[in-house]
């Protein structure tokens, strides 16, 4: 084995199947090689190839590991130089290679080829899918289920959404009309996508609180608001004398009167609103709000 390909001391330690280890390292530093060497050492130590399971996150990583292991086993099987084979095994395990170990190394490739599906190196999704296929009834699914790809899933979601939007259910129609008023077309699609992404969470909330009104009541309680509040009722309360901080607003407005033309105009607007009756404040609320907030509804910087 070329020196550049020999595992380092920490890599040899991490690949020892007798140890339970957690490996963390940057990209390109040899994590896949450590995992590959660990499997090879498991097989050399006498583990049944059919009993080895490797789970990774991506299909590419699983394919790379399988290709590396099979190539190494194939190289061992056809290596004619016994001394070189012993040297490679010693570099891998960190221990002298005995004759039984070298003999096993030569037989492993044939044993792996005899496996019905090869070594079990797969993604988490693939592993779970295999379990479901073996125990569909226990999982409560159809025995001959098929997985759909992301594109098909998206197409089915779009089709289902169109059916919902075209529903004649009066309650559903009223809810859709409310959303259509509040959101633009693009925002409506985005909102539905976000709801779909969190549908399990929302279903859990409904299960916990009974129905939509129960969920709304729970959110209102968390925010310390009244679930019956509307924009009009909130704005109405904001115009009541007891809700207005006149003690601080009057000096602030007078200070603005000494500033730039825009600030002076804002100061006059604030004073006009403060001196108006409660009903007139409602009519002037938008103008008053413009002195404190930006067009985006954020507090003004100055």
C-alpha positions in Angstrom: 0.0 0.0 0.0 1.5 3.4 -1.0 2.5 5.5 2.0 0.1 8.2 0.9 -2.8 5.8 1.2 -1.9 4.3 4.5 -4.3 5.3 7.4 -2.9 7.6 10.1 -2.8 6.6 13.7 -6.1 8.2 14.6 -7.7 6.8 11.5 -6.5 3.3 12.4 -7.9 3.7 15.9 -11.3 5.0 14.6 -11.5 2.1 12.2 -11.0 -0.5 14.9 -14.3 -2.5 15.1 -13.7 -3.3 18.7 -14.2 0.4 19.6 -17.3 2.5 19.7 -16.3 5.8 18.2 -17.7 9.2 17.0 -15.7 10.7 14.1 -15.9 14.4 13.2 -13.7 16.0 10.7 -13.7 18.5 7.8 -14.5 17.6 4.2 -11.8 15.7 2.4 -9.9 14.5 5.5 -10.7 10.8 5.1 -14.0 10.1 6.9 -15.3 7.8 4.1 -11.9 6.0 4.1 -12.2 5.4 7.9 -15.7 4.0 7.5 -14.5 1.8 4.6 -11.6 0.5 6.6 -13.9 -0.2 9.6 -16.1 -2.4 7.4 -13.0 -4.2 5.9 -11.7 -4.8 9.4 -15.0 -6.1 10.6 -15.0 -8.6 7.7 -11.4 -9.6 8.4 -12.3 -10.1 12.0 -14.8 -12.8 11.0 -18.1 -10.8 10.8 -20.7 -12.3 8.5 -20.9 -10.0 5.4 -24.7 -10.4 5.4 -24.8 -9.1 9.0 -23.0 -5.8 8.3 -25.1 -2.7 7.9 -23.8 0.7 6.9 -26.2 3.7 6.9 -25.4 7.0 5.4 -27.2 10.2 4.3 -26.8 10.2 0.5 -26.9 7.7 -2.3 -23.7 9.0 -3.6 -21.9 8.3 -0.3 -23.4 4.8 -0.1 -22.3 4.1 -3.7 -18.8 5.4 -3.0 -18.4 3.2 0.1 -19.7 0.1 -1.7 -17.4 0.7 -4.6 -14.3 1.2 -2.4 -15.0 -1.9 -0.4 -15.7 -4.1 -3.4 -12.5 -2.9 -5.1 -10.4 -3.6 -2.1 -11.8 -7.1 -1.7 -11.3 -7.8 -5.4 -7.7 -6.6 -5.1 -7.1 -9.0 -2.2 -8.7 -11.9 -4.0 -6.4 -11.6 -7.0 -3.2 -10.4 -5.3 -0.4 -12.8 -6.4 2.3 -11.4 -4.1 1.7 -12.9 -0.7 4.2 -10.5 0.9 2.4 -7.4 -0.5 -1.0 -8.8 0.7 0.4 -9.2 4.2 1.8 -5.7 4.1 -1.5 -4.2 3.0 -3.4 -6.0 5.7 -0.9 -5.0 8.4 -1.1 -1.3 7.2 -4.9 -1.6 7.5 -5.2 -3.3 10.9 -2.0 -2.1 12.5 -1.2 -5.7 13.4 0.9 -8.5 11.7 -1.2 -10.4 9.3 -1.5 -14.1 10.1 -2.1 -16.8 7.6 -5.8 -17.3 8.6 -6.3 -13.5 8.1 -4.7 -13.5 4.6 -6.7 -16.6 3.7 -9.9 -14.9 4.8 -9.0 -11.7 2.9 -8.8 -13.8 -0.3 -12.2 -15.4 0.2 -14.2 -12.3 1.2 -14.8 -11.0 -2.3 -16.5 -14.3 -3.3 -18.6 -14.3 -0.1 -19.8 -10.8 -0.9 -20.6 -11.7 -4.5 -22.8 -14.5 -3.2 -25.0 -12.1 -1.2 -28.4 -11.6 -2.8 -28.2 -7.8 -2.7 -24.5 -7.3 -1.9 -23.3 -5.6 1.2 -26.0 -3.6 3.0 -24.6 -0.1 2.5 -27.6 2.3 2.0 -29.2 5.6 3.0 -31.4 6.1 6.0 -34.4 6.3 3.6 -33.4 3.1 1.9 -33.1 1.3 5.2 -36.5 2.5 6.4 -38.0 1.6 3.0 -36.6 -1.9 3.4 -38.1 -2.3 6.8 -41.5 -1.2 5.6 -41.3 -3.7 2.7 -40.6 -6.5 5.1 -43.3 -5.5 7.6 -46.0 -3.6 5.7 -48.9 -5.0 7.7 -47.3 -4.1 11.0 -46.7 -0.5 9.7 -50.2 -0.2 8.5 -49.5 0.3 4.8 -50.2 -1.6 1.6 -47.8 -4.5 1.0 -47.0 -3.4 -2.6 -46.6 0.3 -1.9 -44.4 2.4 -4.2 -42.4 5.5 -3.4 -43.0 8.6 -5.4 -40.3 11.0 -6.4 -40.3 14.7 -5.5 -41.6 15.8 -8.8 -44.6 13.5 -8.7 -45.3 14.5 -5.1 -45.3 18.2 -6.1 -47.7 17.5 -9.0 -50.1 15.6 -6.7 -50.0 18.5 -4.2 -50.8 21.0 -7.0 -53.7 18.8 -8.1 -55.0 18.5 -4.6 -54.7 22.2 -4.0 -56.8 22.9 -7.1 -59.5 20.6 -5.9 -59.6 22.3 -2.5 -59.7 25.8 -4.1 -62.6 24.6 -6.3 -64.5 23.0 -3.4 -68.2 24.0 -3.0 -68.0 23.5 0.8 -69.3 26.8 2.2 -67.0 26.8 5.2 -64.0 26.0 3.0 -65.0 28.7 0.5 -65.4 31.3 3.2 -61.9 30.5 4.5 -60.4 30.7 1.0 -62.1 34.0 0.4 -60.6 35.4 3.7 -57.1 34.3 2.6 -57.6 35.7 -0.9 -58.5 39.1 0.6 -55.5 39.1 2.9 -52.9 37.6 0.5 -51.9 38.2 -3.1 -51.8 35.3 -5.6 -48.1 34.6 -5.0 -48.4 35.0 -1.3 -51.4 32.6 -1.2 -49.4 29.9 -3.0 -46.5 30.5 -0.6 -48.7 30.4 2.4 -50.3 27.1 1.3 -46.8 25.6 0.7 -45.8 26.6 4.2 -48.9 25.1 5.7 -48.2 21.8 3.8 -44.7 21.8 5.1 -45.9 22.0 8.7 -49.1 19.9 8.3 -48.0 17.4 10.9 -47.4 20.1 13.4 -50.8 21.7 12.6 -52.5 18.4 12.8 -51.0 17.9 16.3 -52.3 21.3 17.4 -55.7 20.5 16.2 -55.6 17.2 18.0 -54.5 18.9 21.2 -56.9 21.8 21.1 -59.9 20.3 19.3 -60.4 22.5 16.2 -59.3 25.7 14.5 -61.1 27.9 17.1 -59.4 26.0 19.9 -56.0 26.6 18.3 -56.8 30.3 17.8 -57.8 30.6 21.5 -54.6 28.9 22.6 -52.5 31.3 20.5 -54.5 34.3 21.8 -53.9 33.2 25.3 -50.2 32.8 24.7 -50.1 36.3 23.2 -52.4 37.7 25.9 -54.9 39.0 23.4 -58.6 38.5 22.8 -59.4 36.0 20.0 -62.4 38.1 19.1 -60.1 41.1 18.3 -60.3 42.6 14.8 -58.2 45.3 13.2 -61.1 47.8 13.8 -61.5 46.9 17.5 -57.7 47.2 18.0 -57.6 50.6 16.2 -60.6 51.7 18.2 -58.9 51.0 21.5 -55.8 52.8 20.3 -57.8 56.0 19.9 -59.2 56.0 23.4 -57.8 58.7 25.7 -56.7 56.2 28.4 -54.6 54.3 25.8 -52.7 57.4 24.5 -49.5 58.5 26.2 -50.1 62.2 25.9 -47.6 63.0 28.6 -44.7 61.9 26.4 -46.3 62.6 23.0 -46.9 66.3 23.5 -43.3 67.2 24.4 -42.2 65.0 21.4 -44.5 66.8 19.0 -43.3 70.2 20.3 -39.7 69.1 19.8 -40.5 68.1 16.2 -41.9 71.6 15.6 -38.3 72.9 16.0 -36.9 70.6 13.4 -36.9 70.2 9.6 -39.9 71.0 7.5 -40.9 67.3 7.5 -40.5 67.0 11.2 -42.5 70.2 11.8 -45.3 68.7 9.6 -45.2 65.5 11.7 -45.3 67.5 14.9 -48.4 69.4 13.8 -50.1 66.1 12.7 -49.4 64.5 16.1 -50.8 67.6 18.0 -53.9 67.7 15.8 -54.5 64.0 16.4 -54.0 64.4 20.2 -56.4 67.3 20.3 -59.1 65.6 18.3 -62.1 63.7 19.7 -62.0 59.9 19.9 -64.2 59.5 16.8 -62.1 62.1 14.9 -59.0 60.3 15.9 -60.3 57.2 14.0 -60.6 59.3 10.8 -57.1 60.7 11.3 -55.5 57.5 12.4 -53.7 56.7 9.0 -52.2 60.2 8.8 -51.1 60.0 12.5 -49.6 56.6 11.9 -47.5 57.8 9.0 -45.6 60.2 11.4 -44.4 57.2 13.4 -44.0 54.3 10.9 -42.3 53.8 7.5 -44.3 52.8 4.5 -43.4 49.2 5.3 -45.0 49.6 8.7 -41.7 49.6 10.6 -40.9 52.2 13.4 -39.3 55.3 11.9 -35.6 55.5 12.6 -35.9 59.2 13.7 
